[in-house]
Amino acid sequence: MINFTKNLILFILFLPVSLFSQQIDSNYFKENIEVYFTFELSGSITVGEITNIISIDNVADRKIFAYANEDEFEQFLRLDIPYKILPKPGTLISPKMSDDIRGITDWNVYPTYEAYVAKMNQFAIDYPDICELIDGGYTVQGRKILFAKISDNVSVREAEPQFLYTSTMHGDETTGYVLMLRLIDSLLTSYGTDPEITNLVNNVEIWINPLANPDGTYHSGNNTVYGATRYNANGYDLNRNFPDPEYGVNSNEQPETIIFKTIAGQNNFTLCANFHGGAEVVNYPWDTWSSGYPDYISHPDDLWYQFISHQYADTCQQYSPSNYMNGFDDGITNGGEWYVIHGGRQDYMNYFMYSREVTIELSDVKLLPANQLPALWDYNKRSFCNYIKNTLYGVKGLVTDTTNASVKALITVVNHDEMNSEIYSDSLTGNYIRMLSPGFYSITFSAPDFIPQTINNVVVSNFSTTILNVELVPENSVPVELISFDANVMNSNVMLNWFTATELNNRGFEIQRKANGDFVKIGFVPGHGTITEIQSYSFTDDNVIAGSYSYRLKQIDFDGTIDYSNVINVDVTRVNNYFLAQNYPNPFNPGTTISFAIAEDGKVTLRIFDILGNEIETLVNSKLTAGKYEVEFNGTDLPSGVYLYSLETDGHRFVKKMTLLR
């Protein structure tokens, strides 16, 4: 039945030009919000130029289907391109309607506007523990933009991902409208009995807006969707009305656009999708650019987008006729490669709101006969849930401060994120989820007035979750934290080594020594200012004569504040001895220096082992004369971890640990 209707409408659209060709007279736009027409590109005019004039609906080779309001159509006519007027998609059938909220749940009718509002209210009344009705505000003509919020603790902003589905921002693309109503019903009625749906509701805050452009859908009045228009009541395409990464804010932002921007700003949606009609494909970012643009950069998460898009389309194909959602690249397409648009909500959410969103075209036919809606539900219902599940996979956790308060942190994947592909943790809960393709990543967490923190070697796999909770330290609250301070004697030199866990405003360390009297300054080592990563330092007191000495560090802040380390005592009893020093730097990545001394000529072996005792490399295996030596070790091909290094001479053996940290 669906295939027959689709083919019939396509046949009508491609009847000879003379059947539908007509001149638009001066009265046309007094009675019509928009005109629907088709044309072929010719000459030097490009899709990129056309998309800034009219609202492109579909592109097949050089054949373009488009909508325009009066001003847009006048601009198009100046291009002197032959065109033909087409019947409006919202007028091709007389759809079956129902004003009974009980009759709606047969899901083979379109609801009247009043029945839609009543049904949305009834969801919240019948399931108050898991469903809340959110009234976003009013359209141009005073209709409501409504959201069903579904969660196991619906009145509480929990530390879990927020998810958003919306449909029918083009008012004549109505399939998603009814399917989203049915999805709300399915989530609510199945909670507690269906394990998959129960898990989603328990772990995701799900927002669903079935009807984003009610003025367009009910253009002919509240009792029918016949005559539905793409544009809103003011004659604007809402999916060309959002701030654009290329052109900025639209000067004629519509009430419906402002409502969605407000909802997005009040929440922290991890993942979204908006449903359309007129094709059967999952469209992923970017819409604003294509590979034909100079300096074009695909979305940093392009592979991940393709993966989740194919997952949606492949699941639909498995449960539908062979010709459903199998065009383009096996059911998916990059938006800009199909055709470029500006002002779309998909790129607004991805670029400006640090979210992730795709556009899903559900049916080649925009206004589907109502008795075919149940079949479309069967094709898509599993994909609806699978798509939401993506918010449960990736790297997730909480970002807090040292008092366990939530922090809104910028979360950046190092050497990966660009073009605003970073995300933010939720300001109210500190929760975040960074969805990524499989791999090893370094992730930086940063926020104003906090010390940034980078976590390396974060592992991501498909359909799994890596938990990574992060505590950010305020810049003005942590002094220099000294982990260790020790000394070793090598020949006539005293080698001092120390490590810091954190540093705040650290100008450096004054090294002080005492023999018989007071401590005196013998050197200075600069600090690292403010940093949360482990830092290693060393200083050598050269040519010390035999005797007993005490050493300490005087740590100095940039503002003059000082602090002292513990005191360590050293006895220099001989000029020459055997010694293996702590490698420097430690931790290291990937190179480090190992120093040692031998008191007499002899055979020396210096080897590297992993923590299990397996030999990694022999650095020295030869006869050396007495003295001090330095050897470089490079761990480029080794994974992060703890390693051992061993010095063996005639009658002496020393072993120390070192850490490779990538």
C-alpha positions as CSV (number, residue, x, y, z in Angstrom):
1,M,0.0,0.0,0.0
2,I,2.8,2.4,0.9
3,N,4.7,1.7,-2.3
4,F,1.6,2.2,-4.4
5,T,0.9,5.6,-2.9
6,K,4.5,6.7,-3.2
7,N,4.7,5.7,-6.9
8,L,1.3,7.4,-7.6
9,I,2.5,10.7,-6.1
10,L,5.8,10.6,-7.9
11,F,4.0,10.0,-11.1
12,I,1.9,13.1,-10.6
13,L,5.0,15.2,-9.8
14,F,6.7,14.2,-13.0
15,L,3.7,14.7,-15.4
16,P,4.5,16.9,-18.4
17,V,5.5,20.5,-17.4
18,S,2.5,22.0,-19.2
19,L,0.0,20.3,-16.9
20,F,1.1,22.3,-13.9
21,S,3.0,25.3,-15.4
22,Q,1.5,28.6,-14.6
23,Q,2.4,32.1,-13.8
24,I,2.1,33.2,-10.2
25,D,-0.3,36.2,-10.3
26,S,-0.4,39.0,-7.8
27,N,-3.1,37.4,-5.8
28,Y,-1.4,34.0,-5.3
29,F,0.4,34.9,-2.1
30,K,-2.7,36.6,-0.7
31,E,-4.1,33.1,-0.4
32,N,-1.0,31.1,0.0
33,I,1.9,31.1,2.5
34,E,4.3,29.4,0.1
35,V,4.7,28.0,-3.4
36,Y,6.1,24.5,-4.2
37,F,7.9,24.1,-7.5
38,T,10.7,22.3,-9.3
39,F,13.4,23.3,-11.7
40,E,16.8,22.2,-13.1
41,L,20.0,24.0,-12.5
42,S,21.8,25.2,-15.6
43,G,24.7,27.4,-16.4
44,S,27.0,28.6,-13.6
45,I,24.3,28.8,-10.9
46,T,25.0,26.4,-8.0
47,V,23.0,24.8,-5.3
48,G,25.0,26.8,-2.8
49,E,23.7,30.0,-4.3
50,I,20.2,28.8,-4.6
51,T,20.0,27.6,-1.0
52,N,20.4,31.2,0.2
53,I,17.4,32.4,-1.8
54,I,14.7,29.7,-1.4
55,S,14.1,26.6,0.7
56,I,15.4,23.6,-1.0
57,D,13.4,20.4,-0.3
58,N,15.2,17.8,-2.3
59,V,18.0,17.5,-4.9
60,A,18.3,14.7,-7.4
61,D,21.3,15.3,-9.7
62,R,20.5,18.8,-11.0
63,K,16.7,18.6,-10.5
64,I,15.7,20.6,-7.5
65,F,12.4,20.7,-5.5
66,A,11.8,23.8,-3.4
67,Y,9.5,26.0,-1.5
68,A,9.4,29.8,-1.4
69,N,7.4,32.6,0.2
70,E,6.6,35.7,-1.8
71,D,9.9,37.5,-1.2
72,E,11.9,34.4,-1.8
73,F,10.1,33.6,-5.0
74,E,10.6,37.1,-6.4
75,Q,14.4,36.7,-5.8
76,F,14.3,33.3,-7.6
77,L,12.4,34.8,-10.6
78,R,15.3,37.3,-11.1
79,L,17.5,34.3,-11.9
80,D,15.4,33.6,-15.0
81,I,15.4,29.8,-14.5
82,P,12.5,27.8,-16.0
83,Y,10.3,26.2,-13.4
84,K,7.0,24.4,-12.9
85,I,4.6,24.8,-10.1
86,L,3.7,21.5,-8.3
87,P,0.7,20.6,-6.1
88,K,1.4,21.2,-2.5
89,P,2.3,17.9,-0.7
90,G,-0.2,18.8,2.1
91,T,-3.1,18.7,-0.4
92,L,-2.5,15.4,-2.3
93,I,-4.8,13.4,0.0
94,S,-7.7,14.0,2.4
95,P,-6.3,12.4,5.6
96,K,-8.3,10.6,8.2
97,M,-8.7,12.7,11.3
98,S,-9.9,12.0,14.9
99,D,-10.9,14.3,17.7
100,D,-11.1,11.5,20.3
101,I,-8.0,10.9,22.4
102,R,-8.9,7.3,22.8
103,G,-9.3,6.9,19.0
104,I,-5.9,8.4,18.5
105,T,-4.3,5.3,20.2
106,D,-5.3,3.1,17.3
107,W,-2.5,5.1,15.6
108,N,-4.1,5.0,12.2
109,V,-5.5,8.5,12.2
110,Y,-4.2,12.1,12.5
111,P,-5.3,13.9,15.7
112,T,-7.0,17.3,15.5
113,Y,-5.1,20.0,17.3
114,E,-7.3,19.9,20.4
115,A,-7.0,16.1,20.5
116,Y,-3.2,16.4,20.3
117,V,-3.1,18.9,23.2
118,A,-5.5,16.7,25.2
119,K,-3.5,13.6,24.6
120,M,-0.2,15.3,25.7
121,N,-1.9,16.4,28.9
122,Q,-3.4,12.9,29.4
123,F,0.1,11.4,29.3
124,A,1.2,13.5,32.2
125,I,-2.1,12.8,34.1
126,D,-1.9,9.0,33.7
127,Y,1.8,8.7,34.4
128,P,2.7,11.5,36.9
129,D,5.7,9.6,38.3
130,I,7.5,9.3,35.0
131,C,6.0,11.9,32.7
132,E,5.8,15.7,32.9
133,L,4.3,18.0,30.3
134,I,6.5,20.9,29.4
135,D,4.7,23.9,27.8
136,G,7.5,25.6,25.8
137,G,5.4,28.6,24.7
138,Y,3.1,29.8,21.9
139,T,3.4,29.9,18.1
140,V,2.6,32.9,15.9
141,Q,-1.1,31.9,15.9
142,G,-1.2,31.0,19.6
143,R,-0.8,27.2,19.4
144,K,1.4,25.4,21.9
145,I,4.8,23.9,21.5
146,L,4.6,20.9,23.9
147,F,7.2,18.5,25.2
148,A,6.7,15.2,27.1
149,K,9.6,14.8,29.5
150,I,10.0,11.1,30.6
151,S,12.2,9.9,33.4
152,D,12.0,7.6,36.4
153,N,12.4,10.7,38.7
154,V,10.7,13.1,36.3
155,S,10.7,16.1,38.7
156,V,14.4,15.8,39.5
157,R,17.3,16.8,37.2
158,E,19.4,13.7,37.7
159,A,23.0,13.0,36.9
160,E,22.1,11.3,33.6
161,P,22.1,12.2,29.9
162,Q,19.3,14.3,28.5
163,F,17.9,13.3,25.1
164,L,15.6,15.1,22.7
165,Y,13.4,14.0,19.8
166,T,11.3,16.6,17.8
167,S,9.2,16.2,14.7
168,T,7.4,18.1,12.0
169,M,9.2,21.5,12.1
170,H,8.1,21.4,8.5
171,G,4.4,21.4,9.0
172,D,3.5,19.2,6.0
173,E,5.9,16.4,7.0
174,T,3.5,14.6,9.3
175,T,4.7,11.0,9.6
176,G,7.0,11.7,12.6
177,Y,4.2,13.7,14.3
178,V,2.1,10.6,14.9
179,L,5.1,8.3,15.4
180,M,6.4,10.5,18.2
181,L,3.0,10.5,19.9
182,R,3.1,6.7,19.7
183,L,6.6,6.6,21.0
184,I,5.6,8.6,24.1
185,D,2.7,6.1,24.6
186,S,5.0,3.1,24.2
187,L,7.6,4.3,26.7
188,L,5.0,5.1,29.3
189,T,2.9,1.9,28.9
190,S,5.9,-0.4,28.7
191,Y,7.8,1.0,31.6
192,G,8.2,-1.6,34.3
193,T,7.4,-4.5,32.0
194,D,9.7,-4.1,29.1
195,P,13.4,-4.4,30.3
196,E,14.8,-2.3,27.4
197,I,12.4,0.6,27.8
198,T,12.6,0.4,31.6
199,N,16.4,0.7,31.4
200,L,16.1,3.7,29.1
201,V,13.6,5.6,31.3
202,N,15.7,4.8,34.4
203,N,18.9,6.1,32.9
204,V,18.0,8.8,30.4
205,E,15.9,11.9,30.7
206,I,13.9,11.7,27.4
207,W,12.3,14.8,25.9
208,I,9.8,14.3,23.0
209,N,8.2,17.1,21.0
210,P,5.9,15.5,18.4
211,L,4.9,18.8,16.7
212,A,7.3,21.6,16.3
213,N,5.3,23.7,13.8
214,P,1.6,23.3,14.7
215,D,0.6,26.5,12.7
216,G,2.0,24.8,9.5
217,T,0.4,21.4,10.2
218,Y,-3.0,22.9,11.0
219,H,-2.8,25.7,8.4
220,S,-6.3,24.9,7.2
221,G,-7.7,24.9,10.8
222,N,-7.5,22.8,14.0
223,N,-9.6,20.0,12.7
224,T,-7.5,18.8,9.8
225,V,-3.9,18.4,8.6
226,Y,-5.1,18.7,5.0
227,G,-3.5,21.8,3.4
228,A,-0.5,21.6,5.8
229,T,2.3,24.0,4.9
230,R,6.1,23.6,5.3
231,Y,6.4,27.2,6.6
232,N,5.1,28.7,9.8
233,A,2.3,31.2,9.9
234,N,4.6,34.1,9.1
235,G,5.9,32.3,6.0
236,Y,9.3,31.2,7.3
237,D,11.0,27.8,7.0
238,L,11.8,27.1,10.6
239,N,14.6,24.8,9.5
240,R,16.4,27.8,7.9
241,N,15.7,30.1,10.9
242,F,18.3,29.1,13.5
243,P,21.7,30.7,14.0
244,D,24.1,29.4,11.4
245,P,27.8,28.5,11.8
246,E,28.5,30.4,8.5
247,Y,26.1,33.3,8.6
248,G,25.3,33.8,12.3
249,V,21.9,34.8,13.8
250,N,18.9,35.1,11.5
251,S,17.5,38.6,11.6
252,N,13.9,37.3,11.5
253,E,14.0,34.6,14.3
254,Q,10.5,33.2,14.7
255,P,8.6,32.5,18.0
256,E,9.0,28.7,17.4
257,T,12.8,29.1,16.9
258,I,13.1,31.1,20.1
259,I,11.2,28.5,22.0
260,F,13.5,25.7,20.9
261,K,16.6,27.8,21.6
262,T,15.3,28.5,25.1
263,I,14.6,24.9,25.8
264,A,18.1,23.9,24.5
265,G,19.7,26.6,26.6
266,Q,17.9,25.5,29.8
267,N,19.1,21.9,29.3
268,N,22.2,20.0,28.3
269,F,21.0,17.7,25.6
270,T,23.6,15.0,24.9
271,L,21.9,13.6,21.8
272,C,19.0,14.8,19.6
273,A,17.2,14.0,16.3
274,N,14.6,15.9,14.4
275,F,12.2,14.0,12.1
276,H,11.2,15.1,8.5
277,G,9.6,13.6,5.4
278,G,10.1,13.7,1.7
279,A,13.0,11.2,1.7
280,E,14.0,8.1,3.5
281,V,17.5,8.7,5.0
282,V,19.5,9.6,8.1
283,N,21.2,12.9,7.5
284,Y,24.3,13.7,9.6
285,P,26.4,16.9,10.0
286,W,27.4,19.1,8.5
287,D,24.5,20.7,6.6
288,T,26.2,24.1,6.4
289,W,29.3,22.9,4.5
290,S,30.1,20.3,1.9
291,S,33.5,19.0,0.7
292,G,33.2,21.6,-2.1
293,Y,33.8,24.4,0.3
294,P,37.4,25.8,0.7
295,D,39.1,24.5,3.8
296,Y,36.2,22.2,4.5
297,I,36.6,20.1,7.6
298,S,34.2,17.2,8.2
299,H,32.8,16.9,11.7
300,P,35.5,15.5,14.1
301,D,33.1,12.7,15.0
302,D,32.2,11.9,11.4
303,L,33.0,8.2,11.8
304,W,30.8,8.0,14.9
305,Y,28.0,9.8,13.2
306,Q,28.2,7.4,10.3
307,F,28.1,4.4,12.7
308,I,25.0,5.5,14.6
309,S,23.3,6.6,11.4
310,H,23.9,3.2,9.8
311,Q,22.7,1.5,12.9
312,Y,19.4,3.4,12.6
313,A,19.0,2.7,8.9
314,D,20.2,-0.9,9.0
315,T,17.7,-1.7,11.8
316,C,14.9,-0.2,9.7
317,Q,15.9,-2.2,6.7
318,Q,15.8,-5.4,8.7
319,Y,12.1,-4.9,9.7
320,S,10.7,-3.3,6.5
321,P,10.2,-3.9,2.8
322,S,13.5,-4.1,0.8
323,N,13.0,-0.6,-0.7
324,Y,12.7,1.2,2.6
325,M,15.5,3.5,3.7
326,N,18.0,1.9,1.3
327,G,18.9,4.9,-0.9
328,F,21.8,7.4,-0.7
329,D,24.7,5.6,1.1
330,D,22.7,2.6,2.2
331,G,20.3,4.8,4.1
332,I,22.5,7.6,5.3
333,T,24.0,10.8,3.9
334,N,26.2,13.7,4.9
335,G,23.9,16.7,4.8
336,G,26.1,19.0,2.9
337,E,26.9,16.4,0.3
338,W,23.2,16.0,-0.4
339,Y,22.6,19.7,-0.5
340,V,23.8,22.6,1.7
341,I,21.4,24.6,3.8
342,H,21.9,27.5,6.2
343,G,20.0,28.1,9.5
344,G,19.2,24.4,10.1
345,R,18.5,23.2,13.6
346,Q,20.9,20.2,13.2
347,D,24.0,22.4,12.8
348,Y,22.7,24.8,15.4
349,M,22.6,22.1,18.1
350,N,25.9,20.6,17.0
351,Y,27.9,23.9,16.6
352,F,26.3,26.3,19.1
353,M,24.9,24.0,21.8
354,Y,27.8,21.4,21.9
355,S,25.2,18.7,21.4
356,R,24.9,15.9,18.8
357,E,22.0,15.8,16.4
358,V,20.9,14.2,13.1
359,T,18.0,14.7,10.8
360,I,15.9,11.6,10.0
361,E,13.7,11.6,6.9
362,L,11.0,9.0,7.6
363,S,9.0,8.7,4.4
364,D,9.3,9.7,0.7
365,V,5.7,10.9,1.0
366,K,5.3,13.9,3.2
367,L,1.5,13.6,4.1
368,L,1.2,9.8,4.4
369,P,-2.3,8.2,4.3
370,A,-3.2,7.6,8.0
371,N,-3.7,3.8,7.5
372,Q,0.0,3.5,6.6
373,L,1.3,5.0,9.8
374,P,1.3,1.7,11.7
375,A,3.6,0.2,9.1
376,L,6.0,3.1,9.5
377,W,5.9,2.5,13.2
378,D,6.9,-1.1,12.7
379,Y,9.8,-0.1,10.5
380,N,11.2,2.5,13.0
381,K,10.2,1.6,16.5
382,R,13.4,-0.4,17.3
383,S,15.6,2.3,15.7
384,F,13.9,4.9,17.9
385,C,15.0,3.1,21.1
386,N,18.4,2.1,19.7
387,Y,19.2,5.7,18.9
388,I,18.4,6.8,22.5
389,K,20.7,4.0,23.8
390,N,23.7,5.8,22.2
391,T,23.6,8.2,25.2
392,L,24.6,5.3,27.4
393,Y,27.9,4.5,25.6
394,G,31.2,6.3,25.6
395,V,33.1,8.1,28.3
396,K,30.8,9.3,31.1
397,G,31.1,10.5,34.7
398,L,30.7,13.5,37.0
399,V,32.8,16.7,37.1
400,T,33.0,18.1,40.6
401,D,35.2,20.4,42.7
402,T,37.0,19.5,45.9
403,T,33.8,20.1,47.9
404,N,31.9,17.6,45.7
405,A,29.9,20.5,44.1
406,S,29.0,20.1,40.4
407,V,31.1,22.0,37.9
408,K,30.2,23.0,34.3
409,A,33.4,22.0,32.6
410,L,34.5,22.2,29.0
411,I,35.5,18.6,28.0
412,T,37.9,18.5,25.1
413,V,39.3,15.4,23.3
414,V,42.9,16.3,22.7
415,N,44.1,16.4,19.1
416,H,40.5,15.5,18.0
417,D,38.0,18.3,18.8
418,E,37.6,21.3,16.6
419,M,34.7,23.4,15.2
420,N,32.9,23.4,18.6
421,S,32.8,19.6,18.8
422,E,33.8,19.8,22.5
423,I,31.0,19.2,25.1
424,Y,30.2,20.6,28.5
425,S,29.3,18.8,31.7
426,D,25.9,19.7,33.1
427,S,26.0,22.8,35.3
428,L,23.4,21.4,37.8
429,T,24.6,17.8,38.1
430,G,28.2,17.8,36.8
431,N,27.1,14.8,34.6
432,Y,28.6,14.4,31.1
433,I,28.8,11.7,28.4
434,R,31.3,11.9,25.5
435,M,30.2,9.6,22.7
436,L,33.2,8.6,20.6
437,S,34.3,6.0,18.1
438,P,36.5,3.2,19.5
439,G,40.1,4.2,20.4
440,F,42.5,5.6,22.9
441,Y,42.0,9.3,23.8
442,S,43.4,12.0,26.0
443,I,40.6,14.2,27.5
444,T,41.0,17.6,29.1
445,F,38.6,19.0,31.6
446,S,38.7,22.8,32.2
447,A,36.6,25.5,33.8
448,P,37.1,29.1,34.7
449,D,38.9,29.5,38.1
450,F,39.9,25.8,38.1
451,I,43.2,24.1,37.2
452,P,42.7,22.1,34.0
453,Q,43.1,18.3,34.2
454,T,44.1,16.0,31.4
455,I,43.4,12.2,31.6
456,N,45.4,10.1,29.1
457,N,44.8,6.7,27.6
458,V,41.1,6.7,28.0
459,V,39.7,3.6,26.3
460,V,36.5,3.7,24.2
461,S,34.8,0.6,22.7
462,N,31.5,0.2,20.8
463,F,28.4,-0.4,23.0
464,S,30.4,0.0,26.3
465,T,30.8,2.7,28.9
466,T,34.1,4.0,30.4
467,I,33.5,5.7,33.8
468,L,35.7,8.7,34.4
469,N,34.8,11.0,37.3
470,V,37.0,14.1,37.6
471,E,37.6,16.4,40.5
472,L,38.8,19.9,39.5
473,V,40.9,21.9,41.9
474,P,40.3,25.6,42.3
475,E,43.2,27.7,41.2
476,N,43.3,29.7,44.5
477,S,43.0,26.8,46.9
478,V,45.9,24.4,46.5
479,P,49.5,25.1,47.6
480,V,52.5,23.3,46.2
481,E,52.1,19.7,47.3
482,L,55.5,18.0,47.7
483,I,55.4,14.2,47.3
484,S,59.0,13.4,48.1
485,F,62.4,15.0,48.7
486,D,65.5,12.8,49.0
487,A,69.3,12.9,48.4
488,N,71.9,10.6,47.1
489,V,75.7,10.8,47.1
490,M,77.5,10.2,43.8
491,N,81.3,10.6,43.8
492,S,81.8,13.9,45.6
493,N,78.4,15.2,44.5
494,V,75.1,15.3,46.4
495,M,72.1,14.8,44.1
496,L,68.8,16.2,45.4
497,N,65.5,14.9,43.8
498,W,61.9,15.9,44.6
499,F,58.5,15.5,43.1
500,T,55.3,17.7,43.3
501,A,51.7,16.5,42.9
502,T,50.3,19.9,42.4
503,E,51.6,23.5,42.1
504,L,49.8,26.8,42.6
505,N,51.5,30.1,41.7
506,N,54.9,28.4,42.2
507,R,57.8,30.6,41.2
508,G,60.3,28.0,42.2
509,F,62.6,26.4,44.8
510,E,65.5,27.8,46.6
511,I,67.9,25.0,47.6
512,Q,69.5,25.5,51.0
513,R,72.3,23.7,52.7
514,K,73.6,23.7,56.3
515,A,76.9,22.3,57.5
516,N,77.9,23.7,60.9
517,G,75.9,27.0,61.1
518,D,72.7,28.3,59.5
519,F,71.0,27.2,56.2
520,V,72.5,29.1,53.2
521,K,71.2,29.4,49.6
522,I,73.2,27.3,47.2
523,G,70.9,27.3,44.1
524,F,67.5,27.9,42.6
525,V,65.2,25.8,40.4
526,P,62.2,27.4,38.6
527,G,58.7,26.0,39.3
528,H,55.9,25.4,36.9
529,G,53.5,28.1,38.0
530,T,50.1,26.4,38.4
531,I,49.7,22.7,37.3
532,T,48.0,19.5,38.5
533,E,50.3,17.0,36.9
534,I,53.2,15.3,38.7
535,Q,56.4,17.2,38.2
536,S,60.0,16.0,39.0
537,Y,63.0,18.2,39.9
538,S,66.7,17.7,40.6
539,F,69.7,19.7,41.8
540,T,73.3,18.6,42.2
541,D,75.6,20.1,44.9
542,D,78.9,19.6,43.3
543,N,82.3,18.8,44.8
544,V,81.3,18.4,48.4
545,I,84.1,17.6,50.8
546,A,83.6,14.8,53.3
547,G,81.3,15.6,56.1
548,S,77.7,15.8,57.3
549,Y,75.2,18.1,55.7
550,S,71.5,19.1,55.9
551,Y,69.4,20.2,52.9
552,R,65.9,21.8,52.6
553,L,63.8,23.5,49.9
554,K,62.4,27.0,50.3
555,Q,59.4,27.1,48.0
556,I,58.6,30.6,46.8
557,D,55.3,31.8,45.2
558,F,55.1,34.6,42.7
559,D,53.4,36.8,45.3
560,G,56.4,36.2,47.7
561,T,54.7,33.6,50.0
562,I,57.2,31.0,51.1
563,D,57.1,27.5,52.6
564,Y,59.8,25.0,53.6
565,S,60.2,21.3,52.9
566,N,61.3,18.7,55.4
567,V,65.1,18.6,56.2
568,I,67.2,15.7,54.9
569,N,70.6,14.8,56.3
570,V,73.5,13.5,54.2
571,D,76.9,12.0,55.1
572,V,79.6,12.3,52.5
573,T,82.2,9.8,53.7
574,R,84.1,9.1,50.5
575,V,85.0,10.7,47.3
576,N,84.2,7.8,45.1
577,N,81.4,5.3,45.5
578,Y,78.8,3.2,43.6
579,F,75.4,4.8,43.0
580,L,72.3,4.5,40.8
581,A,70.3,7.7,40.7
582,Q,66.6,8.2,40.2
583,N,65.9,8.7,36.5
584,Y,65.0,12.2,35.4
585,P,62.4,13.2,34.5
586,N,60.1,10.8,36.2
587,P,57.4,10.2,35.1
588,F,58.7,10.5,31.6
589,N,57.3,10.5,28.0
590,P,59.0,9.1,26.1
591,G,62.6,9.8,27.0
592,T,64.5,9.9,30.3
593,T,68.1,10.1,31.7
594,I,69.5,7.4,34.0
595,S,72.7,8.4,35.9
596,F,75.0,6.1,37.8
597,A,78.6,6.0,39.2
598,I,81.1,3.3,39.9
599,A,84.1,3.6,42.2
600,E,86.4,1.2,40.4
601,D,87.0,0.0,36.9
602,G,84.9,-3.0,36.0
603,K,82.1,-4.7,34.1
604,V,78.8,-2.8,34.2
605,T,75.4,-3.9,33.1
606,L,72.4,-1.5,33.0
607,R,69.1,-3.2,32.0
608,I,65.4,-2.2,31.7
609,F,62.6,-4.6,32.9
610,D,58.8,-4.5,32.9
611,I,57.0,-4.8,36.2
612,L,56.8,-8.6,35.8
613,G,60.5,-8.9,35.5
614,N,60.7,-9.4,31.7
615,E,63.8,-7.8,30.2
616,I,62.9,-4.9,27.8
617,E,66.4,-3.6,26.8
618,T,70.0,-3.6,27.8
619,L,71.4,-0.1,27.8
620,V,75.0,-0.9,29.0
621,N,76.9,-4.2,28.9
622,S,80.6,-3.4,28.9
623,K,83.7,-2.6,31.0
624,L,83.9,1.0,32.3
625,T,86.4,3.0,34.1
626,A,85.6,4.5,37.5
627,G,83.4,7.6,37.3
628,K,80.0,9.1,36.7
629,Y,77.8,8.2,33.7
630,E,74.5,9.3,32.1
631,V,72.5,7.1,29.7
632,E,69.4,8.0,27.7
633,F,66.5,5.7,27.5
634,N,63.6,6.0,25.0
635,G,60.3,4.3,25.7
636,T,58.6,5.4,22.4
637,D,57.4,1.8,21.6
638,L,56.3,1.0,25.2
639,P,52.8,1.4,26.8
640,S,52.3,3.5,29.9
641,G,53.3,1.7,33.1
642,V,55.9,1.1,35.8
643,Y,59.3,-0.2,34.7
644,L,62.4,-1.2,36.6
645,Y,66.0,-0.4,35.8
646,S,68.9,-2.4,37.3
647,L,72.6,-1.6,37.6
648,E,75.0,-4.5,38.2
649,T,78.8,-4.3,38.9
650,D,81.3,-6.4,40.6
651,G,79.7,-7.1,43.9
652,H,77.1,-4.4,43.7
653,R,73.5,-4.4,42.4
654,F,70.9,-1.6,42.5
655,V,67.3,-1.5,41.3
656,K,64.9,1.5,41.0
657,K,61.4,2.1,39.5
658,M,60.4,4.6,36.9
659,T,57.1,5.5,35.4
660,L,56.2,6.0,31.7
661,L,53.1,8.1,31.4
662,R,51.7,9.0,28.0
